[in-house]
Amino acid sequence: MASTLFPADFVWGAATSAFQIEGSPLAEGAGPSNWQAFCHQPGRVINNDHGDVACDHYRRYPEDIRLMQEIGLQAYRFSLNWARILPEGRGRLNIAGLDFYKRLLDALENAGIAPYVTLHHWDYPLALSERGGWQQRDSAPWFADYAAVVFQQLGPRVSHWSTFNEPWVMVHEGYVAGSHPPGLQHMAAARDATHNILRAHGLAVQAFRAETQGEIGIVVNLEPKDPASESAADLAATRRADAWMNRQFLDPLFFGRYPEELADIWGASTEHFPEEDFRLIQSPIDFVGINYYSRSVVRDAPRNLPFRTDRVEPPAEKTTDMGWEIFPEGLTRCLLWVHERYGDIPLYITENGAAFDDGPNPEGRITDQRRTHYFRAHLLAAQEAIAAGAPLKGYFAWSLLDNFEWAFGYAKRFGLIHVDFETQTRTLKDSAHFYREVIETAGASLQNMR
C-alpha cells in the first residue's frame, strides 16, 4: 500500500451548524433566535427561505449519524443553539432543549464519533439581540453564563470545544454589510461588537477552565490577501484588508492589541478599550480552528464600508458556485502564516469545501466531480503545510449535509450528502465516497487520483 500522507492520529471529520441543519427552531420550549426572526423578514434571504425545517436534523439525527459512520468520520463538528438551551438567553434552563444535545452526544459516542462542539455559530437569542446584542458590554457576561451552563451540563461528554465560529463574519455581515442580523451598517457598532465578542471569548475560556476538562479554542475564517498591483495604493489597501479579516481577531488573542490599520477602518483609535480587557482576551487557548475557502486579490477603490478596497473577481471557470476562486495553495499559506505569526498553537482545518449544484443523475447517483477535485487539491495543500512544519491536527469538510446557507437560503449546496429538501431524502455524493477512501488510507489514496 502507498505510504500515508497524514499522521496516524490525524482527525478526520465533517462540520455543520445548528441553525443550518436542525430545523424545529421553536420546538419543545426553545426561544427564538436572531436568525429565526431575520429569515421571516421579507427579502432578507434568497427566495424568502428560512430554517424552520432545514435538514430536520432535530428529528433525523440518528439517520445522519448512520451516514457519518458510512463515510467513516472519526469526528463531527457541530454547534449548539443557545436559545434552545436558554430560551431568553439567560436564566431559565430549557431541559427539553438540553436533552436533545445529550441524546445527540450519546448517539455519537455509541457510533464511535468524537464531538467537536462550538458554543456559538451565529444564531443568537432574540431576547438578547433586542437588548442590544454584541454592541453591549453586558453581552460578554451573558455569553459566559451560557457557556458555564453548557460546560456544567455537557462538559464530561465533550473533549474539544470552540467558543465562536467566524466572529469576523458576525461583525462584517451583521454590522457593516447589513446582510446578516442585526442588519446594521454602522462602524462604531462593528467595533464594539468585535471587542465584546473577544471579551465573551475570554470569559468563556475562563468558565471552561473552572467547570470542566479538555481543550478549548476559537474558529476563524482566513484568506490570503494579494495586491492587484505593486502600486502604493493597492499595497496599502491590501494591508487594510488583511488587518480587517485575518488579524482583527487573532492579534488581540495572541498579542493583546488590535492591528494598527483598524484605526483607519474604524475611524477611531485601536487603544480605545481598557488594558484589563486585553488581559481577559488573551486567556490561553489550546488550538485555533481555521476555515478556508478562497483568497482575495485587492485593489484600492473609492471609499465604501469598511475600507478602501475592491476584491478582484476571478474567471468563472476557476470559481465555485459562490463565485469564490478555487485557490488551494492559499490554504497552505494560511496554515503556515498562522504558525509563523502566532507560534506553535495546534491547528485544525475546521471548514473547507465548495458549493456546486450537482444533483442526482437518472440512476440516482450524484457525480460531483468538481467537489471531489476541490477536496483533493486542498487536502494535498494541507499535507504540504504539515511537511513544512504546520502543527495541523485535523480536517473537517464543510459540510456534512446540503443545508440552509444563511442569506443564500437553499440555493448553494456544500454537502458531502445531498438533501432533497422536499422529501428530506439523503444521498451520499461521490465526494463522500472519495472522502471515505481518504480517511481509510490516511491520505494515501490522494496520490492515486488525478
C-alpha positions as CSV (number, residue, x, y, z in Angstrom):
1,M,0.0,0.0,0.0
2,A,1.2,3.5,-0.7
3,S,2.5,5.5,2.2
4,T,0.1,7.7,4.1
5,L,0.2,11.5,3.8
6,F,-1.1,12.3,7.2
7,P,-0.1,11.3,10.7
8,A,-1.8,8.3,12.3
9,D,-3.5,10.4,14.9
10,F,-4.8,13.0,12.4
11,V,-8.6,13.7,13.0
12,W,-10.9,13.3,10.1
13,G,-14.4,14.9,10.3
14,A,-17.1,17.0,8.8
15,A,-18.9,20.1,10.1
16,T,-22.3,21.6,10.4
17,S,-24.0,24.3,12.5
18,A,-27.2,24.3,14.5
19,F,-29.4,26.7,12.6
20,Q,-28.3,25.4,9.2
21,I,-29.5,21.8,9.8
22,E,-31.6,21.3,12.9
23,G,-34.9,22.8,11.9
24,S,-37.6,22.9,14.6
25,P,-36.2,26.2,15.9
26,L,-39.1,26.7,18.4
27,A,-39.7,23.1,19.4
28,E,-40.1,21.9,23.0
29,G,-39.8,25.3,24.6
30,A,-36.9,26.7,22.6
31,G,-36.7,30.5,22.3
32,P,-36.5,32.4,19.0
33,S,-33.1,33.3,17.7
34,N,-32.0,36.4,15.7
35,W,-31.7,34.2,12.6
36,Q,-35.1,32.6,13.1
37,A,-36.6,36.2,13.2
38,F,-34.4,37.5,10.4
39,C,-35.4,34.8,7.9
40,H,-39.0,35.8,8.3
41,Q,-38.4,39.4,7.3
42,P,-39.3,39.5,3.5
43,G,-36.3,39.9,1.2
44,R,-33.6,39.1,3.8
45,V,-32.9,35.6,2.3
46,I,-33.0,34.4,-1.3
47,N,-36.4,33.0,-2.2
48,N,-37.5,34.0,1.4
49,D,-36.1,30.7,2.5
50,H,-36.0,30.0,6.3
51,G,-34.6,27.5,8.7
52,D,-37.9,26.2,10.1
53,V,-37.3,22.7,8.7
54,A,-33.8,22.9,7.2
55,C,-32.4,19.3,7.2
56,D,-34.8,18.3,10.0
57,H,-31.7,17.1,11.9
58,Y,-33.5,17.7,15.2
59,R,-35.6,14.6,14.4
60,R,-33.4,12.8,11.9
61,Y,-30.1,12.9,13.7
62,P,-29.9,9.1,14.1
63,E,-30.0,8.7,10.3
64,D,-27.4,11.4,9.9
65,I,-25.1,9.7,12.3
66,R,-25.5,6.4,10.4
67,L,-24.4,8.3,7.3
68,M,-21.4,9.7,9.2
69,Q,-20.5,6.1,10.0
70,E,-20.9,5.1,6.4
71,I,-18.5,7.9,5.4
72,G,-16.1,6.7,8.1
73,L,-16.0,10.0,10.0
74,Q,-13.9,10.0,13.2
75,A,-15.2,13.3,14.4
76,Y,-18.3,15.6,13.9
77,R,-18.1,19.3,14.4
78,F,-21.5,20.9,15.2
79,S,-22.8,23.9,17.2
80,L,-25.4,24.5,19.9
81,N,-28.5,26.6,19.6
82,W,-28.1,29.0,22.6
83,A,-31.8,29.8,22.6
84,R,-32.8,26.1,22.6
85,I,-30.9,25.7,25.9
86,L,-31.7,29.2,27.4
87,P,-34.9,30.5,25.7
88,E,-34.3,34.0,27.0
89,G,-30.6,33.8,26.6
90,R,-30.1,33.9,30.4
91,G,-31.8,32.4,33.4
92,R,-34.4,29.7,32.8
93,L,-32.9,26.4,31.5
94,N,-35.0,24.5,28.9
95,I,-34.4,20.9,29.9
96,A,-36.0,19.5,26.7
97,G,-33.6,21.5,24.5
98,L,-30.6,20.4,26.6
99,D,-31.8,16.8,26.4
100,F,-31.7,16.9,22.6
101,Y,-28.0,17.6,22.7
102,K,-27.5,14.9,25.3
103,R,-29.2,12.4,23.0
104,L,-27.1,13.6,20.1
105,L,-23.9,13.2,22.1
106,D,-24.9,9.8,23.4
107,A,-25.6,8.6,19.8
108,L,-22.3,9.9,18.6
109,E,-20.5,8.1,21.5
110,N,-22.3,4.9,20.6
111,A,-21.2,5.4,17.0
112,G,-17.6,6.0,17.9
113,I,-17.6,9.5,16.6
114,A,-15.9,12.3,18.6
115,P,-17.9,15.5,19.1
116,Y,-16.2,18.9,18.5
117,V,-18.7,21.4,19.8
118,T,-19.0,25.1,19.0
119,L,-20.8,27.3,21.5
120,H,-21.9,29.9,19.1
121,H,-22.2,29.7,15.3
122,W,-24.1,33.0,14.6
123,D,-27.6,32.1,15.9
124,Y,-28.1,34.4,18.9
125,P,-31.1,34.5,21.3
126,L,-33.6,37.1,20.1
127,A,-34.3,38.3,23.6
128,L,-30.7,39.4,24.0
129,S,-30.5,40.8,20.5
130,E,-33.4,43.1,21.4
131,R,-31.3,44.3,24.4
132,G,-28.5,45.4,22.1
133,G,-26.7,42.2,21.4
134,W,-22.9,42.3,20.9
135,Q,-22.9,46.1,21.0
136,Q,-23.5,45.9,24.7
137,R,-20.6,45.2,27.2
138,D,-23.1,43.1,29.1
139,S,-23.1,40.7,26.2
140,A,-19.8,39.2,27.3
141,P,-21.0,38.0,30.7
142,W,-24.3,36.9,29.1
143,F,-22.3,34.6,26.9
144,A,-20.1,33.5,29.8
145,D,-23.2,32.5,31.8
146,Y,-24.5,30.4,28.9
147,A,-21.1,28.8,28.4
148,A,-20.9,27.9,32.1
149,V,-24.3,26.2,32.0
150,V,-23.3,24.2,28.9
151,F,-19.9,23.2,30.4
152,Q,-21.7,22.0,33.6
153,Q,-24.3,20.0,31.7
154,L,-22.3,18.7,28.8
155,G,-18.7,19.1,29.7
156,P,-17.9,15.4,30.7
157,R,-19.2,14.3,27.3
158,V,-17.1,16.6,25.1
159,S,-13.3,17.0,25.0
160,H,-13.0,19.7,22.3
161,W,-14.8,23.0,22.4
162,S,-14.8,26.2,20.3
163,T,-16.2,29.4,21.7
164,F,-17.1,31.1,18.4
165,N,-17.2,30.3,14.7
166,E,-16.1,33.0,12.4
167,P,-16.6,36.1,14.5
168,W,-15.4,38.2,11.6
169,V,-18.5,37.2,9.6
170,M,-20.7,38.0,12.5
171,V,-19.2,41.5,12.6
172,H,-18.8,42.2,8.9
173,E,-22.1,40.9,7.7
174,G,-24.1,41.9,10.7
175,Y,-22.8,45.3,11.5
176,V,-21.1,46.6,8.3
177,A,-22.7,45.0,5.2
178,G,-26.1,44.5,6.9
179,S,-26.8,41.2,5.2
180,H,-27.0,39.2,8.4
181,P,-28.7,40.1,11.7
182,P,-28.9,42.6,13.2
183,G,-28.7,44.1,9.7
184,L,-26.8,47.2,10.5
185,Q,-24.3,49.3,8.6
186,H,-22.6,51.1,11.5
187,M,-18.8,51.1,12.0
188,A,-18.9,52.1,15.7
189,A,-21.3,49.3,16.4
190,A,-19.0,46.9,14.5
191,R,-16.0,48.0,16.5
192,D,-17.9,47.4,19.8
193,A,-19.2,44.1,18.7
194,T,-15.7,42.9,17.8
195,H,-14.4,43.8,21.2
196,N,-17.3,42.4,23.2
197,I,-17.2,39.1,21.2
198,L,-13.5,38.8,22.1
199,R,-14.3,39.6,25.8
200,A,-17.0,37.0,25.7
201,H,-14.5,34.5,24.3
202,G,-12.1,35.3,27.2
203,L,-14.8,34.9,29.8
204,A,-15.9,31.6,28.3
205,V,-12.4,30.2,28.3
206,Q,-12.1,31.1,32.0
207,A,-15.5,29.4,32.7
208,F,-14.3,26.3,30.8
209,R,-11.2,26.1,33.0
210,A,-13.3,26.3,36.1
211,E,-16.0,23.9,35.1
212,T,-14.6,21.0,33.0
213,Q,-11.6,19.5,31.3
214,G,-10.4,19.1,27.7
215,E,-9.4,21.6,25.1
216,I,-10.9,24.9,24.0
217,G,-10.2,27.2,21.1
218,I,-11.8,29.5,18.6
219,V,-12.6,29.2,14.9
220,V,-11.6,32.0,12.5
221,N,-12.0,32.3,8.7
222,L,-8.9,33.3,6.9
223,E,-7.8,34.0,3.3
224,P,-4.6,35.4,1.8
225,K,-4.9,39.0,0.6
226,D,-2.9,39.6,-2.5
227,P,-2.5,43.1,-4.2
228,A,-3.8,43.5,-7.7
229,S,-0.6,45.5,-8.5
230,E,2.5,46.8,-6.8
231,S,1.2,50.3,-6.6
232,A,1.4,52.0,-3.2
233,A,-2.4,52.4,-3.1
234,D,-3.0,48.7,-3.8
235,L,-0.4,47.6,-1.3
236,A,-1.9,49.8,1.4
237,A,-5.4,48.6,0.6
238,T,-4.2,45.0,0.9
239,R,-2.7,45.6,4.3
240,R,-6.0,47.1,5.5
241,A,-8.0,44.1,4.1
242,D,-5.6,41.7,5.8
243,A,-5.9,43.6,9.1
244,W,-9.7,43.7,8.8
245,M,-10.2,40.0,8.1
246,N,-7.2,38.0,9.1
247,R,-5.7,39.9,12.1
248,Q,-8.7,41.7,13.7
249,F,-9.4,38.7,16.0
250,L,-6.1,36.8,16.1
251,D,-3.8,39.7,17.1
252,P,-5.8,40.6,20.2
253,L,-5.9,36.9,21.2
254,F,-2.2,36.4,20.9
255,F,-0.6,39.9,21.2
256,G,-3.2,41.8,23.3
257,R,-3.7,44.5,20.7
258,Y,-5.6,45.3,17.5
259,P,-3.8,45.8,14.2
260,E,-2.9,49.5,13.8
261,E,-4.6,49.5,10.4
262,L,-8.0,49.2,12.1
263,A,-7.8,52.8,13.3
264,D,-8.3,53.9,9.7
265,I,-11.1,51.5,9.2
266,W,-12.9,52.1,12.5
267,G,-12.3,55.8,12.4
268,A,-11.2,55.6,16.0
269,S,-8.1,54.7,17.9
270,T,-7.3,51.0,18.4
271,E,-6.4,51.9,22.0
272,H,-10.0,52.8,22.8
273,F,-10.5,49.9,25.3
274,P,-9.2,49.2,28.9
275,E,-6.0,47.3,29.2
276,E,-7.6,44.8,31.5
277,D,-9.9,43.8,28.6
278,F,-6.9,42.6,26.6
279,R,-5.6,40.5,29.6
280,L,-9.0,38.8,29.6
281,I,-9.0,38.3,25.8
282,Q,-5.6,36.7,26.0
283,S,-6.8,33.9,28.2
284,P,-4.8,30.9,26.9
285,I,-6.4,28.6,24.4
286,D,-5.5,25.1,23.3
287,F,-6.0,25.4,19.5
288,V,-7.1,27.6,16.6
289,G,-9.6,26.3,14.0
290,I,-9.2,27.7,10.5
291,N,-12.0,27.9,8.0
292,Y,-10.6,28.3,4.5
293,Y,-12.4,28.7,1.2
294,S,-10.5,31.1,-1.1
295,R,-8.3,34.2,-1.4
296,S,-8.8,37.9,-2.3
297,V,-7.0,39.9,-4.9
298,V,-7.3,43.5,-3.6
299,R,-7.1,46.9,-5.3
300,D,-7.7,50.4,-3.9
301,A,-11.2,51.7,-4.6
302,P,-13.5,54.7,-3.7
303,R,-14.3,54.7,0.0
304,N,-17.0,52.3,1.0
305,L,-17.7,50.1,4.0
306,P,-15.5,49.1,5.7
307,F,-12.4,50.4,3.9
308,R,-10.9,51.5,0.6
309,T,-10.6,48.2,-1.3
310,D,-12.2,46.2,-4.0
311,R,-12.0,42.4,-4.4
312,V,-11.0,41.4,-7.9
313,E,-13.2,38.7,-9.2
314,P,-11.6,35.6,-10.7
315,P,-12.5,34.0,-14.0
316,A,-15.8,32.0,-13.9
317,E,-14.1,28.7,-14.8
318,K,-11.9,28.9,-11.7
319,T,-14.7,29.6,-9.2
320,T,-17.3,27.7,-7.1
321,D,-21.0,28.4,-7.3
322,M,-20.3,31.1,-4.6
323,G,-18.1,33.0,-7.1
324,W,-15.1,32.2,-4.9
325,E,-11.8,31.5,-6.6
326,I,-10.5,27.9,-6.3
327,F,-7.1,28.5,-4.8
328,P,-5.8,25.6,-2.8
329,E,-2.3,27.0,-2.3
330,G,-3.9,29.6,-0.2
331,L,-4.7,27.0,2.4
332,T,-1.0,26.1,2.7
333,R,-0.2,29.8,3.0
334,C,-2.8,30.4,5.8
335,L,-1.7,27.5,7.9
336,L,2.0,28.5,7.7
337,W,1.2,32.1,8.3
338,V,-0.7,31.4,11.5
339,H,2.1,29.1,12.6
340,E,4.8,31.6,11.9
341,R,3.0,34.6,13.3
342,Y,1.3,33.2,16.4
343,G,3.6,30.3,17.3
344,D,3.2,26.6,18.0
345,I,-0.5,26.6,18.8
346,P,-2.1,23.4,17.4
347,L,-4.3,24.0,14.3
348,Y,-7.4,22.3,12.8
349,I,-8.9,23.0,9.4
350,T,-12.5,23.3,10.8
351,E,-14.2,24.1,7.5
352,N,-13.1,23.6,3.9
353,G,-15.4,22.9,1.0
354,A,-17.1,24.1,-2.2
355,A,-20.6,24.9,-3.4
356,F,-21.6,23.1,-6.6
357,D,-25.1,22.3,-7.6
358,D,-24.7,18.7,-8.7
359,G,-28.0,16.7,-8.5
360,P,-28.8,13.1,-9.0
361,N,-28.4,11.5,-12.4
362,P,-31.1,9.2,-13.8
363,E,-29.7,6.3,-11.8
364,G,-29.8,8.4,-8.6
365,R,-26.0,8.8,-8.3
366,I,-24.5,12.2,-7.6
367,T,-21.3,12.6,-9.5
368,D,-19.9,15.8,-8.0
369,Q,-16.5,15.5,-9.6
370,R,-15.7,19.2,-9.2
371,R,-16.2,18.9,-5.4
372,T,-14.0,15.8,-5.3
373,H,-11.2,17.6,-7.2
374,Y,-11.6,20.6,-4.8
375,F,-11.2,18.4,-1.8
376,R,-8.2,16.5,-3.2
377,A,-6.4,19.7,-4.1
378,H,-7.0,21.2,-0.7
379,L,-6.0,18.1,1.2
380,L,-2.8,18.0,-0.7
381,A,-2.3,21.6,0.2
382,A,-2.9,20.8,3.9
383,Q,-0.3,18.0,3.6
384,E,2.2,20.5,2.2
385,A,1.7,22.7,5.2
386,I,2.3,19.7,7.6
387,A,5.5,18.9,5.7
388,A,6.6,22.5,6.1
389,G,6.1,22.4,9.9
390,A,2.5,23.5,10.5
391,P,1.1,21.7,13.6
392,L,-2.1,20.6,11.9
393,K,-4.1,18.1,13.8
394,G,-7.3,17.5,11.8
395,Y,-9.5,18.3,8.9
396,F,-13.3,18.9,8.9
397,A,-15.0,19.0,5.5
398,W,-17.8,21.6,5.0
399,S,-20.3,20.4,5.1
400,L,-21.8,17.1,6.1
401,L,-25.2,17.9,4.5
402,D,-26.6,20.3,2.0
403,N,-28.1,22.8,4.3
404,F,-29.6,26.3,4.9
405,E,-26.7,28.6,3.6
406,W,-27.7,31.7,5.5
407,A,-28.7,34.6,3.3
408,F,-28.4,32.3,0.3
409,G,-31.1,30.0,1.6
410,Y,-31.1,26.6,-0.1
411,A,-29.6,27.9,-3.3
412,K,-26.0,26.8,-2.5
413,R,-25.1,23.2,-1.9
414,F,-21.8,22.4,0.0
415,G,-22.7,18.9,1.3
416,L,-21.0,15.6,1.1
417,I,-24.6,14.3,1.4
418,H,-27.3,15.5,-1.0
419,V,-30.5,16.5,0.7
420,D,-33.8,16.7,-1.2
421,F,-35.4,19.4,0.9
422,E,-39.0,18.4,-0.2
423,T,-38.7,14.8,1.0
424,Q,-35.6,15.0,3.3
425,T,-34.1,12.1,1.4
426,R,-30.3,11.9,2.0
427,T,-27.9,10.6,-0.7
428,L,-24.2,10.2,-0.4
429,K,-22.4,12.1,-3.2
430,D,-19.4,10.7,-5.0
431,S,-17.3,13.2,-2.9
432,A,-18.5,11.4,0.2
433,H,-17.2,8.0,-1.2
434,F,-13.9,9.8,-2.1
435,Y,-13.6,11.2,1.4
436,R,-14.2,7.7,2.9
437,E,-11.3,6.3,1.0
438,V,-9.1,9.2,2.0
439,I,-9.9,8.5,5.7
440,E,-9.4,4.8,5.3
441,T,-6.0,5.3,3.8
442,A,-4.9,8.3,5.9
443,G,-4.5,10.2,2.6
444,A,-2.6,7.6,0.6
445,S,-5.5,7.4,-1.9
446,L,-4.9,11.1,-2.8
447,Q,-1.7,10.1,-4.7
448,N,-3.7,7.7,-7.0
449,M,-6.3,10.3,-8.2
450,R,-5.8,12.7,-11.0
